[in-house]
Amino acid sequence: MRYTVLPILLFSLSCSNPKPAGPAVAYSEPHRPQIHFSPKQHWMNDPNGMIFYDNTWHLFFQYYPDSTVWGPMHWGHATSTDLVHWKEQPVALYPDSLGYIFSGSVIADTANTSGFGKEGKTPLIAIFTQHDPVGEKQGRIDFQRQGIAYSLDEGTTWTKYIGNPVLKNPGIKDFRDPKVAWNEKVKKWIMTLATKDRVSFYSSPDCRQWTKESAFGATVGAHGGVWECPDLFPINDNGKTVWVLLVSINPGGPQGGSATQYFIGDFDGKQFTSSQKEIRWIDAGTDDYAGVTWSNTGDRHIFMGWMSNWQYAQAVPTKQWRSAMTIPRELSLTKVKGQYYLRSVPVKELDALGSQENVAANLTVLEKELSGPAKLHIQLKQAESFSVTLSNAGGEKWVAGFDADSNYFFIDRTLSGEKNFEKGFASRITSRRIDTASGLDLTLIIDNASAELFADSGLTTMTSIFFPKDNYTRISIKGNKNFRMKTASLIPLKPIWDN
């Protein structure tokens, strides 16, 4: 969590959403996401404390309940039974005498290593950064430290530990965002913590007393800004355990401002190592930051990010609320030329919002109306140049696609709508294609004010927000003379607030 001060064959498939059955006023304002989580009102940023417990998905998030710009941080809370429809809950954690409640994580202490469990109830433990604004104002560098709270009613209410902070600051200005998980090899809790522009690892047998084990990142990765919101987890690849480390950075992203890099390597219970040389981004767009994975999900690795960028997050033209989350994404590994890369695709649960897929084949052009959120999926026989354009009657448009000559995907929002709130918002961005296959596939998740692009089965991901004066009402796909879609489908997605 970071505080930043502002400165021609026609495609004939149907894509008409059923008319909403009286949506709540809070979710019908201009630019309000219809298939992404956003708070009813006020400011939101980083997702944190995400845990799956007792068949419920818990999403905690950085929240300021008194304004639509950043302020004293609380933990907001929302729950879901299907990863799609969300119910906003009362604020979970409030600032206290030790400071604001910055980002962190939640674990299920099933073995009661902490001793917080009572009468057989499993304690959920929240580990978070306590940010002391008084100490910061005084010019101290030790104004961030780690505290904990526990819940015995599955996250409904929380009790802060009387012994906070459990991890004091050793003299590091940026010392925050603990992500904690149990490591069976060493039989301890491992905390992955952002410390300046690197990551430090701590261990504990009980979540109360912590010992530093190692640090990573001094000479690798992007260092254009402060590191934040780290996450460490293993992925099984055909019997081999491969470790993934996510680290957000602001500024220093590939498109300017905020972004999240990742490292592939090994973790022995004390130290993370990686032979990765190049910088890799989990999302090469402008608007996916501070993302982490849910805990307690078994073999699934489900990621969600904050769908904004600190360059303009506090100035975007929404009125009652600011910011939304990305859709949840399933992470997996793949190899390209012998090297591991992360894939990121929409979770399968999102399919419940759509109707049965109607697939057309052998198309050269798509021209179709849009009447709400939708999922576009196309497969190309050859990786030829093409563009996907979302537009409205006012001439506003958002364009994405692939440039075969330069081998990169692109997004262009120079004419996408409102843009004067930030000088660099109206831009064209690119990302090099990683895959080497001759064919190409692309999925686009479209909402009122965002589009999430997943290319080559999620090997390249680009997220972009936009603010047209009127919602886009048309989608078109066009390419060069050799362009042909092997298959294409356009599926309307039902708003999550009306179900």
N, C-alpha and C positions, 0 to 999 in steps of 0.2 A: 504494500500500500504506500503510495507516494502522494504527498501534497504538493501541488504545483500551482503557482500563482499565474493567472492569465495574462497574458499579454492580450425460270419461275414456274415452280410447282407450289401450289398453295397447300399448306398443312391444314388438314380438315378436322383435327381432333378438337373436341369441345373443352373449354376451360372456363366455365361459368360457375362461380360459387353459388351455393344456395343462399338465399337472402337471410342475413342474420336475424335471429328471433329476439329482437329487443336487447342489444348488448348494453351493459352498464355504461352510464355516461363517462365514468372514469377511464374507459378503454376505447372511446370513440373519437378522441381528439385528433387533430391533424398530426400525422407522422407516428401515431401510436402503433407499436408492433402488435400484430395479431397472432403470430405463432412463436414469439419469443417472450421470455419473462422480462417484465419491467415492473417497477413498483407503482402502486396506485398514484403516488405523488412523491415529490421531493427528490433529493439527490441520492444516486447510487453509483458505486464503482466496484472494486474487486469482488469477485466471488471468493468465498473462503469457508472453511469449516464444513465442506461438503462430505456427507456421509450417507450411506444406504443402511438403514437399520429397521428391522421389524417390518419389512415390505414397504418402507416409506423412504423416499428420496428427500433428504434435507439439503436445502441450499441456504447458507448464511451469506451475508454480503455486507460490504462497507456501506453505511447508510447514515445520512444526516436528516433527521425528521423535521427540521425547522426551516429548510431552504432548498432551492434547486441548484445551489452551488456548494462546493466542498465546505465542510465545517467540522466541529467536534465529532469524531467518528464513533458510531454505534455498530452493533451487529444486527442488521435486519435478518429476517427469517422467512422462508417460504418452503412449502412441502408439496410433494407430488406422489401419486401412487403409480404413475406411468411414464415419468420423465418428460411429459408433454404438457399436461394441464397442471397449473400451479395455483396454490392457495396461499396468499400472503398471511403470515402469522404476526402476532405482536412482536415488538422489538425484543431480542434475546439478551443482549448485553449492552449496558450503558457505561459511559465514562464514569470514572471515580477519582478519588484523591491521588491515585497513581498515574492518571492520565487518560487519554483517549484509547479506545479499543481498536487497534489496527488489525491487519490481516493475520490469519493463522489457520488452524486446522482442528478437526474433531476426530477423536478415536473412540472405539468401543473397547473398554478395558474388561474383556470377558473373564479374565483370570483374576480380576480385582487386585492387580499389582500395586495400585495406588492406595488401596485401603478405603476408598470412598464408598464402595458398594455396601449396601445394607439390606438385610432380610432377603438375600439372594438376588437383589436387583443389580443388573449390570450398570456401572456408571459410564455415561458418556462424558468424555473429558475434552474440553475446549482449551487449546493452547494458543495464545495470542500475544501480540506485541502491545505493551502499555507505553504509550507515547506521552511524555510529560511536556506540555506546552510551556509551562513556567520555566523549566530547566532549559528548554530550547531558546526561549526569549532571553534568558540570562547569559547565553553563549556557551553553555556547557556542551560537552560532546557525548555524555553518557545518559542522555534523556530518553533512550529507548531500552526496554528490558522485557523479558518474557514472563507472562503470568498464566495462570490456569483457573478454570472454573469447572464444576461438574454438575451433571443432571442425573437424577434418578427417576425421571418421568419421561424418558425418551425425547429429551430436548425441549420440553415445554417450558420448564423453569430451570434457572441456573443459580448455583451458589459459588461465589468466588472464594478461592482458597485463602485462608487467613494468613498463610505464610508467603504470599506474593511479595516481590517477584521470585520465581523459582530459578531464574537465570539472570544474574545481574550483568550489567554492561561493563566490559573490561576496558572501555575507553575508545569506542568506535562510534562515530556519528551515525552511521546507517547500520542498524543492528536489528533486523526485523523479519517478520513474515514466516514463522516456524511452521514447517510441514512435518508431522510426526507419523511414524509407522513402526509396527513391531517387526524386528528382525529375528527370525527364528535361529539363524546361525549363531548369533552371539547372545540370544535370549535377552534382548534389551530393546527398549524403545530408542529409535534413532530420529533425531531432530535434524532436518535440513534447514539451514538458516542463511538468509542473505546478509552478508557483512561487507559493506562498501561495494566493491566491484568484483566480488568473488563469493563463494559459498563455503560455509563452515558446517562441520558435522559434529553433533554432540550425542552422547548416549546416556541412558538412564534406566535403572531397573524398575522405577516406580513413578515416573513423570514428575517427581518432586525435586530430585537432586540430579544435576546434569554435569557431565564431564566432557570436555572438548577432546575430539578424536583426531581431526584433520581438517584441512582446507583444500579447496580446488578452485582453479580458474585464473590464477595470477597471470599466466602467459598464453591463455587460449580464449577463444570466443571474442565477442564484440565487447568493447570497453568504452563506448561513447557516452555512457551515463552510468547511473547507479543500478546495481543488480537488485531485483525484487522477486518476491513470490516464487521461490524455488519449489520443486517437487521431484522426488526421487522414487522410482518404482521399477520392479522387474517385469519383463515380458518373456514368456516362454516361447522359444522358437525351435520347434521340433526336438524338444528335450533339452535344449540349451538355454540357460538363463542369461538374458541380456538385460543390462540396466540402462534406464533412460533418466536423464536429468534435465528438467525444464527450468529455465531461468529467464524471467522477464527483465527488460532493460528500458530505461527512460532517462534522457533521450538516447538515440543511437540505433533506432530501428532502421530497416532497409529502405523504408519510404519516408523516413523522418519521424521524430517523436517516438512513440511507444511500440514495442513488439516483444515477442517471446522466442528466444533461441532454445535449441536443444542439443544435448550431447549424448552419444551412444558410447557405452563403456562397461566397466565392471565395478562392483562394490563388494568388498570382502567383510563388511560389517564395521569397518573403521574408516576406510579410505576409498574414494571414488577415483578411478583412473580411466583415461580415454586416449586412444591413438588418433582420434578425429582431428584433422587439421583445419578443414574449412568451417566457416560459420554457416549454420543451418537454422532455418526459421520454421516454426511449426505452422505459421500462417504468414504468407508474404504480402498480405494486403495492408491496409492502413488501420484496420479497426478490430483487432483481436489482441487483447492485452491481459496480463495478470492471470492467465488461465492455469488451472490445476485440475487434478483428477479427483473423482470421488473415492473415498476410502470404504473398505468393507464390501467390495464388489466381486471378490473371487478372481476368476481369470479375466474378467472384463476390465478394460481400462477406459473410463469414460471421462472426457475432458469438456470443460466449459470455460469460456473466457468473457471478459468485459468487452462489449462491442462498442468501443470508442477509442479515443486517442487523446492523451493529455495536451496535445497542441491546441485542441479546440473543444474539449469535453464540456467545459463550463460555459460555453458560448453558443452551443447548437440551438436552433430555433424551436425548442419545445417549451411549453409553458408550465404545465402542472408537475412534470417530472423530467428528470434527465437521466438518460442511459438505459440500455437494455443489455441482456446477456446474449451470447451466441447460442445457437441450438446446441444441445449436447452432441458430442462427437465421439465415435469409437476409434481408439488408437490401436494400431498394430505395426508390425515390422515387415519390411521387405528388403530384398537385396538388389542393388543396381551396380553392375560391374564389380561384384564382390564386396560392396560396402552396404552396411545397414542404413536404411532411412525409415522415418516414421510415415505411416499413412494415417489419414484422418478423414473419416466419412460420417455423414449423419447417422445417428443411432437408428436402429430398425424400428424403434417405437414411434418415430415420426410418421411412418407409413400409415398409421391409424387415422391420420388426418385427411388422407386422400382416398379417392375412389379407386376402383380396379384400373390398372394401367392399360391404356389404349395405345398400342404401339403402331406407328407407321414406318414404312421402309422405303429406302432408295429415294430420298428427297434431296433436292438441290436448294430449296428455299423454304423458309417458314415465315408465315405472316398470320398472326392470330391476336385476338383481343384478350386482354387480361381484366378480370373483375375482382381481384383480390390476391391473397398469397397463393403461390404455386410452386411446383417442383418441375423443373425442366431437366430432361436427361437425353443426351444425344451420343451416338457412337459414330465415328468416322472410319471409313475404310483406309484412308490415308491422312496423315497429319498435314492437311492443307490449311492455308490461311482462311480465317472466317471471323465474323463479328456477331455478337448477340446484342440487340438494342432494345432497351425498355424506354418507352416514350409516352407522352400525353399530347393532348390537343394544343397545348400552349407552346409546343416546340421544345420542351425540356426533354433531355434524354440522358440515359446512362448506358455506356457501351463497354462490353468486355469481349475478349476473344483470344485468338492465337495468331501470331505472325510466324509463318513457316520459314521465311528467309532469315530471320534473326533468331528463331527457335525460342521465342518467349511468349508467355501469356501476358495479357495487358488488361487494365481497367482504366476507363476514361470517364471522369465525372466533371469535366470542364463546363458542360452545359446541363448538368443534372438537376439544377434548381437553385434554391437559396444557397449562397456561397460567401456573401460579404462579411459574415461573422468571423472569418479567419482567412488571412492572406493566402496560405498555401493549400486550402481545402480543395479548390477547383484545380485538379491536377490529373496527369496521366501517369500511371505507374506500370512497371513491368516486373516479371519474374521469369528467370530462365527455366526452360523445361528440363526436368531431371530424367524422365523416362526416355528410353531409346527405341521403343517399339514403333513400328510403322503406322499403326492405327492410333486412335486417340479417343478418349471418352471424356465427357464433361457433364457434371451435375450442377445445377444452379437452384438454390433455395431463395425464393423471392418473397419479400415482405413489403409492407408499406414504405419503409424507410431504410431498407438494407437488402443486400444480396450477398450470399455466401457461395463462392465458386470452389468446386472440388473437381480437379482434373486428374486424369490418369489414375482413377480409383483412389483419389485422395492423396496422391504423392505430392501434388502441388495444391495448396489451398490459399485462397485470397478472399478476404472479407472487406466489404465496403459499405458504409452508411451514406445516405443521401437524403435531401429534403426538397422534393419537388413541391411547387405550390399546390398542385393537384396530383393525386395518385396516378402513377403510370397506368395506362389503359391498353397498351399494345406492346407486343413482343414480336421481333423479327430476327431471323438468322439469314445471313447472306455470306457468300464466299467468292473465291475466284472461279475461273472457268472450270477448274478441275475439282471443285468442292462438291462432295456428295456425302449425305448422312446415311450410314448403313441402317440405323434405326433412330427414331425420335419419339419422345412422349412428353406431353405437357399435362400435368395433373393439378387440378385445383386443390388447395388445402383449406380445411375448415378452420376458422378462428378458434383459438383455444379458450377464449373467454366466454364462448356461447355454448359450451358443452358440459 
